[in-house]
Amino acid sequence: MVFVSSSTISKADLSKVSPQLDSIYQALINPTGPLGDNGPLGALGALGTLGPIGYNTWNPSQYISGFNWEDYSQFLTVNGGPLSADGPLGA
């Protein structure tokens, strides 16, 4: 089974790739790019294992989960929030 991961790509020596990668592709795999360590798909990114979303002790989302978001969402909707008919996500 052959696969390519972001860590495999980030360890590659891009100077030896022929033809040369366009700068737009290099931006995707740098440390802050989408596939880099700090990017949204990287380990420390928003969707990564060590990121802010999840049920582990280091995830901030665990500490704010006690708040009743449903009531707050309804309050925002009644007052013209993003899910109301006047908001960007509304009708």
N, C-alpha and C positions, 0 to 999 in steps of 0.2 A: 504494500500500500504506500503510495507516494502522496505527500501533501506539502503545502507551503504555508508557513505561519508568519505572523508579523515579525517574530524574533528571528526567524530564518532570513527574512528579507532585510531587516535592519542590520544584520551582521555581514551582509554581502558587501564585497568591495566593488562599488559602482564604477570605479575608474577602469575596471577590466571588462565591463559590459560593452558589447559591440552589437549594433550601433549604440551610441551614447543615449542614455535616457534623457528625455526632455525635462526641463526644470519643473514642470508641473507634476511629473511623476515622482521626482526626487522629493518634492514638498510633501507628498502623501506619506512617505516612509521615514521622514526625519523624526526626531524624538517628540516633537509637538504636533506632528501631522496626524491624520486620522488613524493610521496604522502604527504610529510610534507609541512608546510607553505612556506618554501623557495625553495622547489623543483619545477621543471618545471610545475607540475600540481597544485601546491598549489597557494593560493591567491597572494603571492608576487613573484611567479615564472614567468618564461618567458611567459607562456601561461595563467597565472592567471589574474583575474579581476584587481588586483592592480599592475600587472607587466608592463614591458616596451612596450608591443605591444598593440595598441588600439587607440581610438579616443578621449580619455579623456584628460583633461588638465595635468594630472600627467604622461602621457605616452610620453617618449622621441620621439617615432616614429612620433608623431604629429609635432614636431619641425623640423624634417629632411625630411618631406614629400615634401617640396618645391624643393628639388634637383631632377634634371632630371636623374633618375637612368637608363632609357632606353638607353640614349646616352652613359653613362658610361659602361653599360653592353656590348654594341656593340663595344666600344673601347677595352675593355678587350678581347672580343672574337677575334677581328682582330689581336690582339697582343699575341695570344696564351693563353688566359685566360681559366678558368675552363669549359666554354661552347664550346671552340674551339675543333677541331678534335684532338688536342694534349693534351687537358686538361682531368682531371679525369671524368668529366661529359659529355665529347664529344663522338664521334662515338666509 
